[in-house]
Amino acid sequence: MNIGIIIHSKSGTTLRFGRLIAENLKEQNHIVDLTELRTDIPVNLGSVRQPKKFSIVNIPDCTKYNAILVGGPVWAFSASPVIIGCMKELKGISGKKLLPFVTMGFPFPFMGGSQAITLMSDTAAGLGAKVLPGKIIPKLFRNYNLHMKKVASEIPSYFE
Ligand SMILES: Cc1cc2nc3c(=O)[nH]c(=O)nc-3n(C[C@H](O)[C@H](O)[C@H](O)COP(=O)(O)O)c2cc1C
């Protein structure tokens, strides 16, 4: 499959997870295109509940992909406004599998991860995507790198 991975990452954790996912998908002979989102002005904080004005300058056209993964950090107990802003503008995701993923600073999914995945899933479903179960990586535990690797290695099974 031709798979697009779209990522918002301020400090690099979600990007690292996305790159691991890309490696695992490539090992299964998928073609993977990873886009790290950029904005016209720096967006260093914010909340989806009070979105600031900014534009994303490199939203990919998803018509060329067979499936899409979308990842970002948890901000203010939900998804980052950058990833949600991007998702609302995605073209060509209707009828395609879409898997959302997040990384978060707090240890438990209920501290923002679950809410972020719900919002990302609802946004994608509103655009007609076939939403797959979202993945959450909490960073506080010492072994989170291992957890990241394990989850990344399981993701190709959704795209067989
Ligand atoms: C503005 C801001 C708000 C954040 N809010 C939360 C939060 O509500 N819950 C949480 O678990 N982590 C929160 N974090 C931590 C990030 O989710 C976490 O460090 C994440 O892995 C960063 O991903 P990145 O390196 O890809 O930017 C916040 C970080 C920032 C910068």
The ligand as an SDF file (V2000), in Angstrom:
LIG
                    3D

 31 33  0  0  0  0  0  0  0  0999 V2000
    1.5400   23.1270   25.3330 C   0  0  0  0  0  0  0  0  0  0  0  0
    1.6760   21.7140   25.8620 C   0  0  0  0  0  0  0  0  0  0  0  0
    0.6010   21.1170   26.5230 C   0  0  0  0  0  0  0  0  0  0  0  0
    0.7180   19.7920   27.0030 C   0  0  0  0  0  0  0  0  0  0  0  0
   -0.3760   19.2080   27.6160 N   0  0  0  0  0  0  0  0  0  0  0  0
   -0.2980   17.9120   28.0190 C   0  0  0  0  0  0  0  0  0  0  0  0
   -1.4320   17.2540   28.6060 C   0  0  0  0  0  0  0  0  0  0  0  0
   -2.5020   17.8170   28.7840 O   0  0  0  0  0  0  0  0  0  0  0  0
   -1.2930   15.9450   28.9750 N   0  0  0  0  0  0  0  0  0  0  0  0
   -0.1320   15.2600   28.8060 C   0  0  0  0  0  0  0  0  0  0  0  0
   -0.0640   14.0710   29.1350 O   0  0  0  0  0  0  0  0  0  0  0  0
    0.9610   15.8520   28.2390 N   0  0  0  0  0  0  0  0  0  0  0  0
    0.8940   17.1550   27.8450 C   0  0  0  0  0  0  0  0  0  0  0  0
    1.9970   17.7500   27.2530 N   0  0  0  0  0  0  0  0  0  0  0  0
    3.2170   16.9400   27.0390 C   0  0  0  0  0  0  0  0  0  0  0  0
    3.2800   16.4020   25.5980 C   0  0  0  0  0  0  0  0  0  0  0  0
    2.0780   15.7920   25.2080 O   0  0  0  0  0  0  0  0  0  0  0  0
    4.3790   15.3340   25.4720 C   0  0  0  0  0  0  0  0  0  0  0  0
    5.6030   15.8240   25.9340 O   0  0  0  0  0  0  0  0  0  0  0  0
    4.4890   14.8540   24.0240 C   0  0  0  0  0  0  0  0  0  0  0  0
    5.1500   13.6050   23.9760 O   0  0  0  0  0  0  0  0  0  0  0  0
    5.2420   15.8500   23.1720 C   0  0  0  0  0  0  0  0  0  0  0  0
    5.2800   15.3940   21.8490 O   0  0  0  0  0  0  0  0  0  0  0  0
    6.2670   16.0350   20.7620 P   0  0  0  0  0  0  0  0  0  0  0  0
    7.6660   15.8360   21.3040 O   0  0  0  0  0  0  0  0  0  0  0  0
    6.0110   15.2650   19.5390 O   0  0  0  0  0  0  0  0  0  0  0  0
    5.9350   17.4990   20.6560 O   0  0  0  0  0  0  0  0  0  0  0  0
    1.9190   19.0660   26.8210 C   0  0  0  0  0  0  0  0  0  0  0  0
    3.0070   19.6940   26.1600 C   0  0  0  0  0  0  0  0  0  0  0  0
    2.8870   20.9970   25.6880 C   0  0  0  0  0  0  0  0  0  0  0  0
    4.0590   21.6500   24.9780 C   0  0  0  0  0  0  0  0  0  0  0  0
  1  2  1  0
  2  3  1  0
  2 30  2  0
  3  4  2  0
  4  5  1  0
  4 28  1  0
  5  6  2  0
  6  7  1  0
  6 13  1  0
  7  8  2  0
  7  9  1  0
  9 10  1  0
 10 11  2  0
 10 12  1  0
 12 13  2  0
 13 14  1  0
 14 15  1  0
 14 28  1  0
 15 16  1  0
 16 17  1  0
 16 18  1  0
 18 19  1  0
 18 20  1  0
 20 21  1  0
 20 22  1  0
 22 23  1  0
 23 24  1  0
 24 25  2  0
 24 26  1  0
 24 27  1  0
 28 29  2  0
 29 30  1  0
 30 31  1  0
M  END
$$$$
